[in-house]
């Protein structure tokens, strides 16, 4: 039995707010989902598991029709999905009365339910969100029904933080499931080797989702299960440190940044962090650094590069000179170093 496990697709999301590429990112989320369905057909998987948050908010009827069409192109694949905290089943949800393709099973109960596929000897368990927050650890009391029949038992689960069904690794270990397909945490990660994993978001949807994204491809054979991560996202969010010296200007930093982005890839979205020491009188124009490439944010963490001995001589006996002397006589901590630099910057600005 072969399966694809995906989660947190967030169809309908428009990442990065008012940036010029936000609309493009919204379309890319749909395109990556469509392409992943093609992968399922090409790989001839038996199951497509979606562990919550297929949509970023309540799905529109036209969106459900588009998704259902894509599912219908997999006639030999069973699709099983649950609702997560973003697309939870509120009373007016279009999920509730939608007529799905014959190969789609929605585990839309508040309580854990099970669907059995005898021909592939597989059972899938799961429950759905009926409100945005569920602080109770619901999965800790869920175990598969034990029978003499050989089959692969899978739990579809969405959660993992204090307000969204807290999840214990130890409880999962003892649950009795052959595989736990997890959603909600956007970073792909394996909790228990070949037994429990977060697929992560199919495409990253904000700058706190750095690194590769995609889905999990799994295979169960002769009582053993193996999984591997498949990279699928068109872009990544990248935290890019840029080292600054006291010789740098805004335009020299633009050149440095261009080389860095060239090395890493123009397709990615960057949060740039300026680090190091700058000339005290220099203040970089962050807007100019965001004029090319997909630079979402520039954070200036630089400190002014003061020449302390020169300043101490120049302002001997004055407030600035005494301020420098108050930090001497011992090895300065990082906090003290910052206090010295920022204090001098404030004092010198008043001059």
SULDAPE-V943876 format. One line per field, one symbol per residue. psi: psi as a letter, one per 30 degrees, with the letter a starting at -180 (. if undefined). A space follows every 10 residues. Layout:
psi->???
This chain:
psi->kklkjllheh kfkilgcglf geeeeeeeee eeeeeeeeee eefhlfkjkj hlhelfakkl eeeeeeeeee efgifgkkkk llkafehlil egkfeegkjl lfgkkkiglf lklkkkjefg hkkkllllkg lfkjfkieff gkklkklfkk lkkkkkkjag lffiikkkee eeegffkfkj jklekfkkkk ekkgekkkfl kekkflfghl lllblkklkk khgkkklkkj kfkfllkkjj kjkklffkle eeeeeeeeee eeeekfflkk jkjklaklke fkjkjfeefg flaijekjkj glkkikjeee eeeehkflee eeeeffglfl kkleeeeeee eeeeeeefff .
